Amino acid sequence: MAEKCRLYCAKMLVVCSRFSYSPILILRFANSCFANSSYPRKKIVIRRKIKSRHLSTSGRKSNFVRMKRLFPLLACCCWVVLFFASCRKQPPAVPRPAPSVYYWRTVLTFSPEERAFLRRHHIGKVYLRYFDVAPDQITDEPVPVATLQWRDSVPGGIEIVPVVFIVNSCLDAAPASLDTLADRIARRVEQMSITNDCDSRVREVQIDCDWTAQTASAYFAFLRRLRSTLTAHGLGLSATIRLHQLSQAAPPVDYGVLMLYNTGDPRDVHNPNPILRLRDVKPFVSGIADYPLPLCAAYPDYHWQRLVGGGRYKGLLYAERLDDSTVYRRVRSDAYVVISSRYVSPVVGGSRESDVLLVPGDSVFVHDSRLDEIRAVRAELSRRRPDLHRQVILYPLDTKNIQRHTSSRYEEIYRP
């Protein structure tokens, strides 16, 4: 909008330099500036009749007099333009947008490839998982688990956003307990940041929770308490937004991160790629333009190994060696068949589960975060909500992912 104001003022100067001094002409031009805009169509009028004056075009003195008389009126017109521009509702924006990554491991270490990635793609923010909050197995009280161990430091010049994942069942606690939980989380995040000498680089905290319609009221009350506490310390608050949550009320935070990964159900064996498909995203985003919260987008950068046996889902494998020819036989570029029995530990819901038996005839399908799907989803969402991609986050930062893809792929995701 500021650019439009500068254009309007420049046009006024051009008009004034080409024509004799005419306030009526300038005011007509000012009216035309707003004729096709979204402002109320109220013309700028002069209650007192102003007589046009004919100024001589010869001599430096006459030019100086003309400009001297013109300046107050020109300044007034510019002020009117700027006033209306400032009154116009600006589109919501994510604060300090920058290419970003999620760091989602329990030990903080950066490989040489990861450090090079951060430099090469000018990463400005690292969303760093500090800890999870889950019910205690004995008391059922919410307690911190899987706390990040610092064995390295985030490279200088990069903002750190502490992320806390909260298990949805923790929201069943009484309101007073949720207030206490909010205060404890704020205090623990502050202590971890100070202890690891990065508090000066923390400007906000993010909460990740798969809340539902049943827990929304408790979750929002928790966020309001946490936001109040963080604001008192000069910190902002953001939250992750899953696709199914777009149809519900927006949480009381500064902005949301729309999670554009895990968009399909891996248990649906007929879904060709549950990591990300435009077909899975479309049903949820028809009203995204009206979602009353600033948003940015998070895209996947990982792959899955999905185990299917007897026509049903058996689990996601964790870094299984599919090139082991004694156990697997490759049948196509993204599919393998089990040829001998063995036990494996699948990953379900982000944690290792009890071992399952591989049976000859079982299939393992490899699903990747495909660039063509990211392109398609990005194009669709940019059409519906252009401001969504002012900031793009990749999930997660990992050496194995970096080695599998080219630098140009990442540049296209961050800066298409």
DOKOLZA-350635 format. One record per residue: x, y, z of N, C-alpha, C in turn. Coordinates in steps of 0.001 Angstrom, whole numbers, padded with zeros to 6 digits, always signed. Layout:
BEGIN
XYZXYZXYZ ...
//
This chain:
BEGIN
+000825-001193+000000+000000+000000+000000+000867+001254+000000 +001977+001203+000720+002886+002354+000728+003403+002650-000668 +003618+001586-001458+004095+001772-002828+003056+002501-003658 +001757+002166-003443+000698+002853-004173+000664+004332-003814 +000879+004620-002524+000888+006020-002098+001980+006795-002806 +003155+006183-002907+004258+006858-003592+003921+007089-005063 +003243+006122-005684+002854+006284-007083+001844+007415-007242 +000878+007476-006303-000102+008560-006379+000572+009919-006275 +001478+010039-005315+002157+011328-005128+003006+011677-006337 +003661+010691-006916+004478+010945-008107+003605+011416-009258 +002431+010792-009402+001525+011214-010478+001056+012648-010265 +000816+013003-009007+000418+014386-008723+001490+015372-009151 +002739+015029-008854+003844+015916-009238+003917+016065-010753 +003712+014956-011471+003751+015016-012935+002647+015908-013459 +001453+015741-012890+000322+016568-013334+000603+018040-013084 +001130+018327-011886+001367+019719-011526+002453+020356-012377 +003420+019553-012809+004517+020114-013593+004118+020364-015042 +003097+019643-015508+002709+019762-016914+001614+020795-017140 +000878+021078-016093-000245+021999-016262-000053+023223-015374 -000795+024239-015701-000785+025433-014855-001387+025099-013506 -001080+025919-012552-001528+025677-011180-003049+025632-011135 -003591+024483-010792-005034+024320-010734-005399+023386-009586 -005795+023896-008450-006180+023040-007326-007336+022125-007666 -008263+022633-008502-009410+021800-008873-008940+020547-009590 -007969+020711-010512-007447+019570-011256-006794+018554-010327 -006019+019047-009357-005334+018152-008423-006347+017385-007589 -007403+018072-007143-008405+017394-006321-009176+016361-007132 -009452+016670-008405-010094+015674-009263-009211+014442-009407 -007924+014691-009530-006992+013550-009635-006984+012724-008354 -007027+013388-007211-007059+012667-005938-008301+011806-005842 -009442+012364-006317-010668+011564-006313-010534+010341-007199 -009885+010509-008352-009730+009378-009277-008854+008288-008691 -007923+008654-007803-007054+007653-007187-007851+006649-006374 -008965+007116-005784-009749+006244-004920-010971+005673-005639 -011156+006042-006903-012365+005636-007620-012494+004132-007724 -011373+003435-007953-011400+001984-008130-010851+001229-006936 -010732+001901-005803-010159+001253-004620-011265+000716-003745 -010870+000081-002640-011832-000499-001704-012268+000506-000637 -011803+001746-000712-012195+002739+000273-013609+003226-000025 -014301+003797+000965-015612+004401+000701-015489+005479-000356 -016408+005469-001304-016293+006394-002442-016857+007758-002084 -016122+008495-001300-016489+009851-000934-015535+010806-001615 -016081+011683-002403-015227+012610-003136-014660+013676-002208 -013477+014094-002548-012849+015209-001838-013369+016494-002476 -013993+017326-001696-014616+018534-002249-014037+019766-001580 -014228+020909-002225-013822+022206-001667-015090+022997-001394 -015283+023356-000155-016481+024109+000198-016369+025571-000252 -015169+026063-000285-014963+027442-000696-014460+027474-002116 -015102+028228-002936-014724+028293-004338-013339+028901-004474 -012528+028198-005252-011168+028667-005475-011026+029071-006932 -010535+030238-007145-010339+030727-008500-009018+030239-009038 -009053+029765-010277-007814+029359-010934-006995+030597-011248 -005745+030432-011156-004840+031530-011461-003940+031139-012601 -003729+032090-013435-002822+031849-014547-001465+032412-014174 -000479+031508-014159+000873+031924-013804+001739+031968-015042 +002584+032918-015074+003501+033030-016193+004468+031858-016176 +004780+031348-017348+005700+030220-017450+007109+030658-017737 +007350+031956-017751+008682+032442-018073+009374+032926-016810 +010642+032606-016736+011454+033111-015638+011521+032179-014459 +012674+032154-013806+012862+031283-012648+011998+031741-011479 +011781+033057-011358+011025+033561-010225+009586+033087-010281 +008991+033098-011492+007600+032666-011615+007472+031183-011288 +008449+030376-011718+008418+028947-011395+008517+028730-009894 +009386+029511-009244+009550+029369-007799+008260+029747-007079 +007616+030835-007534+006361+031261-006912+005292+030204-007086 +005257+029622-008302+004257+028583-008580+004422+027410-007624 +005646+026924-007492+005894+025770-006632+005656+026116-005165 +005976+027338-004781+005776+027745-003393+004301+027756-003047 +003472+028237-004005+002032+028256-003764+001431+026853-003855 +002032+026014-004662+001496+024680-004882+001813+023727-003729 +002901+023940-003056+003386+022983-002062+002366+022675-000960 +001717+023691-000324+000768+023348+000743-000359+022442+000279 -000905+022748-000917-002006+021938-001417-001541+020536-001790 -000357+020444-002392+000185+019143-002748+000440+018300-001497 +000975+018924-000463+001224+018217+000789-000075+017734+001409 -001124+018552+001276-002422+018163+001812-002963+016939+001092 -002842+016935-000245-003326+015793-001022-002562+014522-000662 -001252+014646-000511-000447+013478-000121-000862+012963+001243 -001167+013895+002145-001595+013478+003486-002904+012714+003422 -003817+013149+002561-005106+012463+002424-004898+011036+001928 -004025+010886+000909-003748+009556+000379-003179+008652+001464 -002178+009151+002194-001560+008354+003245-002538+008031+004362 -003452+008969+004650-004431+008722+005710-005336+007557+005343 -005862+007561+004120-006732+006479+003697-005972+005164+003604 -004706+005240+003193-003903+004014+003115-003714+003397+004487 -003485+004235+005489-003273+003712+006840-004552+003159+007436 -005711+003654+006978-006978+003171+007509-007381+001840+006897 -006835+001497+005752-007204+000254+005102-006686-000937+005895 -007500-001961+006040-007109-003161+006782-006044-003918+006003 -004891-004089+006610-003790-004783+005968-003950-006287+006129 -003499-007087+005145-003582-008540+005293-002709-009009+006441 -003160-010054+007160-002361-010538+008292-001014-011055+007821 -000028-010929+008671+001323-011333+008300+002002-012021+009462 +002878-012959+009135+003698-013630+010124+004852-012704+010491 +005141-012507+011767+006241-011606+012132+007595-012154+011704 +008433-011286+011196+009817-011614+010811+009887-012837+009889 +009165-012838+008770+009170-014029+007899+010559-014328+007356 +010890-015621+007288+012204-016050+006807+012133-017524+006441 +012966-017991+005506+013057-019436+005258+013412-020147+006565 +012698-021223+006875+012828-021828+008198+012829-023344+008115 +013238-023976+009226+013221-025428+009337+012749-025812+010736 +012190-027015+010823+011920-027639+012119+013077-028569+012458 +013506-028515+013711+014490-029470+014229+013747-030327+015250 +013598-031634+014941+012679-032469+015706+013364-033712+016270 +014603-033558+016714+015294-034671+017347+015469-034388+018834 +015851-035403+019594+015997-035240+021043+017398-034813+021458 +018349-034849+020522+019717-034407+020790+020089-033348+019756 +020540-032199+020234+020879-031101+019327+022311-031235+018850 +022466-031652+017623+023762-031681+016938+023529-031359+015479 +024448-030618+014878+024343-030268+013470+025498-030908+012706 +025157-031677+011696+026187-032268+010852+026744-031192+009920 +027897-031429+009296+028415-030459+008324+027415-030186+007194 +026699-031224+006754+025699-031039+005688+024561-030140+006155 +024157-030298+007398+023065-029474+007916+023500-028020+008086 +024714-027811+008553+025207-026430+008673+025327-025769+007299 +025794-026541+006321+025887-026003+004962+024503-025673+004414 +023527-026514+004734+022147-026271+004297+021638-024952+004876 +021869-024717+006145+021407-023484+006788+022028-022256+006143 +023310-022348+005793+023983-021210+005146+023497-021035+003706 +023461-022130+002970+023161-022057+001536+021765-021490+001271 +020813-021853+002119+019433-021429+001876+018999-020281+002783 +019976-019636+003429+019734-018427+004217+018596-018640+005223 +018700-019730+005970+017683-020043+006957+017712-018989+008064 +016548-018408+008340+016466-017347+009334+015885-017780+010662 +015181-018936+010676+014577-019428+011914+014727-020942+011995 +015008-021411+013192+014974-022842+013486+013911-023056+014562 +012856-023776+014195+011809-024135+015155+012300-025388+015876 +012747-025181+017103+013498-026192+017841+012612-026845+018905 +012374-028148+018748+011553-028864+019734+012316-028947+021051 +011763-028297+022093+012398-028294+023406+012034-029546+024206 +010743-029858+024272+010285-031042+025007+008818-031303+024672 +008349-032474+025065+006941-032834+024932+006299-032773+026311 +004981-032669+026323+004208-032752+027562+003209-033881+027403 +003293-034863+028299+002433-036047+028223+001978-036428+029624 +000865-037169+029749+000400-037595+031080+001394-038562+031725 +001654-038350+033011+002518-039257+033757+001848-040628+033849 +002638-041686+033695+002076-043031+033679+001491-043440+035018 +001916-042785+036094+001416-043151+037427+000354-042161+037909 +000686-040866+037889-000229-039852+038430-001199-039298+037399 -000923-039508+036124-001725-038983+035023-001632-037458+034914 -000728-036845+035656-000514-035402+035571+000386-035079+034379 +000147-033939+033706+001019-033555+032585+002446-033289+033059 +003407-033946+032425+004808-033781+032803+005652-033658+031534 +006799-032976+031606+007689-032884+030431+008399-034201+030183 +008483-034591+028921+009189-035807+028522+010006-035503+027276 +010964-036387+026993+011796-036279+025785+012410-034889+025648 +013001-034403+026716+013607-033072+026718+014860-033052+025831 +015010-031970+025090+016141-031813+024182+017453-031763+024956 +018425-032523+024491+019775-032487+025056+020670-031645+024149 +021294-030619+024715+022108-029689+023940+023555-030174+023902 +023966-030638+022752+025366-030997+022548+026017-030138+021475 +025286-029159+021019+025750-028254+019970+024987-026959+020150 +025252-025996+019302+024520-024731+019338+024019-024397+017948 +022916-023699+017893+022373-023250+016616+023301-022181+016053 +023682-022291+014774+024593-021304+014186+024123-019873+014418 +025065-018981+014559+024767-017583+014853+023938-016916+013770 +023194-015910+014184+022374-015144+013247+021033-015771+012928 +020708-016891+013550+019444-017584+013283+018562-017476+014515 +017327-017047+014308+016366-016967+015405+015951-018369+015836 +015795-018566+017138+015368-019848+017696+013939-019720+018196 +013079-020636+017737+011694-020674+018204+011493-021974+018983 +011467-021927+020313+011211-023150+021084+009819-023692+020783 +009740-025008+020557+008462-025662+020282+008206-026695+021364 +006981-026699+021874+006562-027665+022887+005369-028434+022341 +005509-029753+022261+004404-030598+021803+003607-031066+023015 +002287-030877+022965+001412-031265+024071+000466-032369+023601 +000500-033490+024292-000426-034582+023994-001846-034113+024304 -002763-034377+023400-004124-033852+023504-004810-034230+024812 -004539-035422+025338-005209-035866+026565-004826-035024+027778 -003733-034284+027701-003351-033402+028804-004373-032289+029013 -005164-032009+028003-006128-030914+028087-007378-031303+028863 -007464-032546+029302-008612-032979+030109-008497-032520+031557 -007385-031907+031907-007172-031460+033287-008098-030296+033635 -008232-030032+034923-009061-028920+035392-008462-027593+034952 -009306-026546+034812-008794-025235+034363-007632-024710+035201 -007719-024876+036529-006623-024388+037377-005327-025129+037067 -005442-026411+036766-004258-027200+036424-003664-026743+035100 -004518-026341+034158-004025-025866+032867-003306-024529+033027 -003788-023671+033919-003080-022416+034198-001692-022709+034764 -001653-023663+035688-000364-024049+036261+000557-024624+035190 -000012-025434+034288+000778-026018+033201+001351-024928+032307 +000544-023919+031964+001023-022818+031123+002185-022092+031784 +002067-021819+033076+003137-021119+033791+004404-021963+033848 +004246-023269+034059+005415-024145+034137+006118-024266+032794 +005344-024332+031724+005953-024414+030394+006743-023142+030099 +006147-021985+030371+006849-020715+030128+008144-020644+030937 +008073-021069+032190+009254-021020+033052+010323-022000+032579 +009906-023187+032164+010879-024199+031728+011552-023794+030419 +010786-023234+029497+011368-022755+028239+012389-021659+028516 +012040-020746+029423+012968-019667+029764+014247-020222+030386 +014113-021170+031306+015283-021741+031963+016179-022474+030973 +015583-023239+030057+016387-023956+029066+017122-022989+028148 +016458-021907+027777+017086-020923+026886+018248-020225+027574 +018048-019861+028836+019122-019183+029584+020282-020131+029823 +019965-021361+030225+021017-022340+030515+021893-022589+029301 +021290-022582+028116+022033-022880+026898+022422-021622+026124 +022344-020473+026818+022866-019213+026311+022279-018832+024953 +020963-018989+024823+020323-018587+023568+019066-017756+023813 +018864-017285+025045+017646-016535+025366+017530-015244+024566 +018663-014643+024186+018620-013403+023412+018143-013638+021980 +018123-014887+021541+017704-015217+020167+016294-015783+020123 +015631-015840+021263+014265-016353+021348+013298-015178+021414 +012375-015118+020473+011412-014023+020428+009970-014511+020471 +009803-015813+020434+008462-016389+020532+008572-017841+020953 +007450-018422+021337+007334-019837+021670+006200-020409+020833 +006356-021661+020420+005299-022305+019634+004781-023542+020368 +003457-023729+020306+002805-024900+020877+002271-025764+019743 +002581-027051+019825+002121-028025+018843+001177-028983+019557 -000070-029045+019104-001057-029911+019751-002131-030286+018739 -002490-031555+018717-003555-032028+017822-004895-031926+018551 -005286-030690+018871-006531-030461+019607-007745-030730+018719 -008842-031043+019367-010086-031372+018669-011197-030433+019130 -012392-030622+018560-013539-029801+018967-013871-030012+020445 -013607-031214+020947-013915-031517+022345-012929-030845+023309 -011687-030655+022879-010676-030067+023772-010354-028617+023427 -011047-028061+022427-010720-026705+021966-010869-025672+023081 -011949-025754+023854-012185-024759+024901-011055-024763+025928 -010663-025954+026385-009572-026040+027362-008255-025592+026749 -008019-025973+025490-006772-025606+024820-006668-024096+024654 -007746-023458+024260-007721-022015+024056-007518-021273+025383 -008130-021776+026453-007913-021159+027768-006449-021296+028179 -005878-022451+027920-004453-022662+028203-003586-021690+027404 -003906-021517+026121-003126-020614+025279-003250-019166+025742 -004437-018763+026153-004603-017381+026627-003739-017123+027859 -003707-018093+028763-002869-017938+029955-001385-017891+029574 -000971-018809+028692+000426-018844+028272+000805-017575+027525 -000074-017093+026676+000210-015880+025905+000374-014678+026822 -000469-014599+027845-000360-013500+028802+000987-013538+029522 +001403-014734+029914+002685-014884+030609+003852-014524+029694 +003808-015004+028452+004897-014725+027517+004953-013248+027148 +003786-012626+026975+003747-011206+026626+004425-010362+027699 +004240-010755+028957+004876-010023+030055+006394-010090+029972 +006913-011096+029277+008361-011241+029089+008807-010812+027690 +007908-010180+026949+008259-009671+025627+008333-010731+024550 +007648-011863+024748+007685-012959+023781+006324-013154+023129 +006342-013605+021868+005121-013921+021159+004754-015388+021318 +003607-015760+020741+003128-017147+020813+002530-017540+019473 +002952-018687+018954+002378-019239+017733+001923-020661+018008 +001190-021239+017060+000686-022599+017224+000614-023277+015865 +000755-024588+015874+000566-025357+014647-000927-025490+014372 -001271-025522+013082-002660-025676+012658-002728-026852+011692 -003459-027889+012045-003665-029012+011140-004846-028723+010231 -004902-029414+009113-005925-029119+008114-007332-029222+008687 -007587-030238+009495-008939-030412+010014-009313-029326+011017 -008323-028612+011546-008593-027546+012510-008986-026231+011837 -008825-026138+010512-009199-024914+009804-010692-024643+009864 -011488-025682+010058-012941-025505+010104-013427-025056+011477 -012539-024978+012457-012914-024581+013802-012423-023161+014087 -012764-022668+015245-012313-021327+015628-010791-021280+015685 -010248-020117+015397-008787-019953+015421-008298-019827+016855 -007179-020440+017181-006645-020333+018547-006146-018923+018841 -006134-018524+020109-005712-017167+020491-004188-017041+020543 -003568-016977+019359-002115-016854+019241-001805-015768+018224 -000522-015457+018071-000121-014402+017140-000208-014861+015692 +000126-016107+015428-000019-016661+014084+000016-018179+014161 -000355-018818+013050-000361-020271+012998+000516-020787+011879 +001004-022011+012060+001767-022708+011022+000885-023826+010484 +000495-023717+009223-000355-024724+008609+000489-025930+008224 +000191-027068+008823+000983-028277+008620+000504-028991+007356 +001294-028879+006299+000948-029489+005014+001739-030773+004822 +001652-031643+005788+002262-032966+005704+001440-033923+006571 +001648-035225+006343+000783-036240+006961-000683-035941+006630 -000928-035565+005382-002279-035146+004997-003218-036324+004746 -002662-037512+004595-003485-038701+004401-003332-039671+005555 -004209-040636+005616-004171-041645+006672-003307-042814+006202 -002172-043060+006860-001309-044169+006420-001985-045532+006545 -003042-045614+007352-003759-046884+007497-004617-047201+006287 -004852-046175+005458-005598-046381+004220-004634-046915+003166 -004673-048217+002948-003697-048839+002052-003916-048438+000601 -005046-047814+000296-005334-047394-001068-004853-045973-001359 -004384-045269-000324-003852-043922-000527-002423-044052-001053 -002162-043573-002278-000836-043776-002878+000280-042983-002209 -000050-041892-001484+000991-041118-000800+000370-040327+000346 +000318-040906+001549-000293-040198+002680+000541-039048+003228 +001759-038852+002736+002568-037723+003213+001975-036401+002737 +001719-036277+001448+001136-035047+000905+000555-035320-000477 -000734-034980-000619-001401-035021-001919-002369-033854-001996 -002409-033197-003142-003361-032107-003331-004786-032600-003126 -005063-033812-003550-006410-034370-003417-006827-034461-001950 -005886-034721-001049-006202-034798+000375-006304-033418+001018 -005640-032423+000433-005622-031082+001003-006875-030290+000617 -007317-030426-000628-008383-029581-001170-009656-029527-000326 -010148-030646+000195-011413-030569+000949-011364-029682+002182 -010181-029349+002670-010063-028597+003922-009816-027111+003728 -009489-026661+002513-008971-025298+002351-009913-024376+001588 -011155-024765+001400-012063-023918+000620-012275-022559+001280 -012231-022500+002601-012452-021234+003293-011210-020634+003909 -010026-021047+003435-008783-020587+004074-008566-019083+003922 -009138-018491+002873-008964-017041+002677-009580-016249+003824 -010596-016801+004475-011285-016100+005554-010823-016541+006939 -009820-017409+007000-009350-017855+008312-008744-016674+009050 -009263-016340+010241-008901-015063+010899-007607-015101+011696 -006578-015677+011125-005296-015757+011823-004183-015702+010794 -003126-014923+011036-001974-014978+010127-001449-016405+010036 -001093-016820+008825-000643-018188+008602+000628-018215+007772 +001463-019239+008016+002536-019588+007104+002460-021085+006859 +003266-021595+005934+003130-022980+005493+004338-023815+005890 +004073-025056+006300+005132-026024+006589+004965-027221+005663 +006038-027555+004928+005999-028649+003955+006920-029787+004393 +006642-030999+003906+007435-032166+004339+008747-032295+003584 +009719-032861+004289+010996-033229+003666+011462-034544+004294 +010709-035596+004047+011027-036914+004602+010351-037984+003746 +010617-039223+004070+009947-040322+003382+009523-041373+004397 +008558-042177+004007+008026-043240+004853+008256-044593+004206 +008386-045612+005049+008360-047006+004613+007124-047635+005260 +006109-047877+004455+004832-048358+004990+004701-049863+004771 +004509-050586+005858+004391-052048+005811+002917-052439+005700 +002624-053240+004680+001258-053707+004427+001299-055221+004281 +000393-055889+004963+000318-057348+004869-001118-057821+004889 -001455-058734+004001-002822-059245+003947-003840-058168+003641 -003430-057158+002903-004356-056088+002541-004624-055092+003652 -003847-055135+004751-004056-054182+005850-002729-053547+006273 -002873-052395+006882-001720-051619+007354-001124-052273+008588 +000215-052448+008598+000881-053061+009745+001811-052097+010483 +002161-050972+009871+002993-049991+010561+003953-049291+009622 +004635-048278+010155+005680-047560+009429+007026-048049+009945 +007904-048426+009044+009205-048939+009444+010177-047791+009665 +011133-048016+010543+012109-046980+010881+013450-047314+010238 +013783-046594+009160+015079-046724+008490+015437-048185+008218 +014468-048928+007721+014722-050333+007409+015636-050452+006192 +016567-051401+006228+017494-051631+005115+016778-052456+004042 +016143-051762+003135+015391-052447+002092+016290-053046+001023 +017572-052697+001065+018505-053285+000101+019045-054638+000573 +018537-055133+001693+018926-056449+002191+018204-057513+001358 +018914-058085+000412+018304-059028-000533+017901-060353+000103 +018333-060581+001348+017916-061821+002028+016511-061683+002615 +016028-060448+002719+014712-060208+003327+013730-059592+002334 +014228-058723+001438+013340-057982+000545+013726-058205-000921 +012698-058146-001749+012919-058180-003196+012213-056964-003796 +012967-056188-004558+012410-054979-005151+011549-055335-006353 +010314-054830-006379+009403-055123-007486+009140-053888-008344 +009360-052717-007803+009326-051462-008568+010079-050416-007771 +010178-049217-008323+011043-048206-007703+010620-047850-006290 +009354-047986-005973+008877-047588-004642+008192-048723-003891 +008476-049981-004266+007798-051100-003607+008717-052314-003501 +008600-052993-002356+009392-054193-002082+008472-055281-001539 +008861-056525-001775+008120-057669-001254+009014-058417-000283 +008433-058812+000855+009164-059580+001861+009295-061029+001386 +010528-061560+001446+010759-062932+000984+011182-063866+002113 +011477-063313+003298+011811-064168+004444+011362-063494+005727 +011073-064281+006745+010513-063758+007994+011581-063135+008883 +011171-062096+009593+011997-061493+010632+011133-060504+011407 +011589-060138+012596+010859-059160+013404+011423-057759+013163 +010514-056784+013118+010904-055384+012974+010105-054561+013977 +010622-053366+014272+009934-052455+015193+009360-051291+014396 +008059-051290+014150+007467-050178+013397+007338-048930+014256 +007133-047813+013589+006912-046538+014268+005449-046182+014091 +004747-045975+015196+003336-045601+015153+003150-044362+016015 +002617-043291+015413+002397-042075+016182+003666-041427+016681 +004790-041667+016002+006041-041021+016368+006866-041770+017391 +006383-042912+017892+007144-043681+018877+007279-045121+018412 +008356-045786+018873+008594-047174+018512+007594-048072+019232 +006971-048964+018481+005992-049877+019050+006615-051264+019179 +005828-052196+019709+006316-053563+019875+006584-054190+018514 +007495-055145+018501+007910-055765+017249+006740-056469+016556 +006795-056426+015232+005837-057174+014430+006621-058114+013521 +005983-059185+013120+006633-060205+012305+006426-059917+010829 +007545-059812+010099+007460-059748+008642+007143-061142+008118 +006158-061209+007252+005729-062476+006686+005989-062451+005184 +006551-063518+004629+006736-063546+003174+005431-063216+002453 +005533-062317+001516+004347-061829+000815+003913-060455+001273 +004366-060012+002475+004102-058634+002897+004783-057661+001932 +004261-056440+001887+004817-055417+001001+005267-054201+001799 +006327-053573+001320+006801-052311+001886+006767-051262+000781 +005980-050210+001006+005862-049132+000035+006620-047906+000542 +007444-047336-000316+008237-046158+000037+007519-044919-000487 +007156-044024+000422+006463-042772+000066+007386-041600+000336 +007486-040711-000628+008373-039554-000511+007558-038268-000521 +008167-037202-000035+007561-035868-000143+007885-035348-001535 +006979-035604-002447+007239-035358-003873+007140-033880-004211 +008086-033421-005020+008135-032011-005385+006921-031616-006223 +006430-032506-007087+005276-032149-007909+004030-031922-007057 +003885-032676-005975+002749-032465-005083+002911-031167-004295 +004131-030873-003861+004370-029606-003167+004050-028442-004091 +004472-028535-005353+004159-027488-006332+002648-027300-006466 +001932-028417-006612+000487-028355-006826-000229-027760-005616 +000159-028200-004427-000465-027678-003208-000143-026199-003044 +001098-025847-003301+001497-024445-003161+000708-023555-004127 +000560-023990-005360-000169-023192-006344-001630-023014-005930 -002239-024092-005453-003643-024026-005037-003829-023089-003849 -002964-023196-002862-003107-022367-001670-002711-020920-001935 -001743-020693-002800-001363-019321-003147-002505-018616-003857 -003254-019362-004644-004418-018786-005324-005496-018390-004317 -005672-019206-003289-006717-018954-002307-006273-017963-001224 -004985-017994-000882-004484-017116+000183-003046-016726-000142 -002850-015637-000876-001511-015273-001369-000479-015049-000275 -000904-014622+000920+000063-014312+001976+000593-015552+002685 +000054-016738+002372+000411-017950+003116+001893-018280+003016 +002509-017978+001868+003887-018402+001634+004908-017288+001836 +004535-016287+002620+005537-015295+003000+006635-015948+003838 +006256-017008+004550+007259-017809+005248+006968-019279+004990 +008015-020023+004629+007908-021457+004397+008851-022177+005351 +008338-023229+005992+009125-024041+006916+009197-025457+006359 +010371-026057+006414+010520-027460+006028+010634-028322+007282 +009973-029469+007231+009989-030403+008355+010483-031756+007863 +011511-032323+008533+012414-031723+009506+013781-031517+008867 +014682-030827+009579+016077-030745+009153+016753-032073+009458 +017313-032727+008418+017921-034041+008624+018927-034308+007509 +020087-034793+007875+021155-035027+006899+020728-035993+005807 +020041-037071+006172+019633-038062+005174+018723-037447+004120 +017839-036559+004533+016966-035895+003564+017767-034968+002660 +018694-034221+003253+019512-033291+002470+020313-034034+001411 +020844-035189+001762+021653-035961+000820+020826-036555-000308 +019544-036738-000086+018684-037355-001100+018203-036365-002153 +018276-035074-001864+017698-034076-002756+018739-033033-003169 +018422-032326-004250+019320-031303-004769+019042-029957-004118 +020043-029097-004191+019882-027753-003648+018813-026975-004417 +018707-027202-005711+017705-026485-006517+016285-026851-006085 +016098-028091-005639+014773-028491-005151+014383-027639-003944 +015310-027487-003015+015006-026703-001823+014790-025235-002163 +015563-024710-003083+015377-023320-003482+013998-023107-004105 +013526-024094-004864+012200-023964-005469+011112-023974-004402 +011314-024737-003348+010315-024770-002272+010319-023458-001508 +011499-022959-001191+011595-021713-000436+011309-020485-001298 +011826-020473-002520+011720-019286-003376+011345-019714-004789 +010077-020045-005017+009681-020537-006348+009788-019456-007410 
//
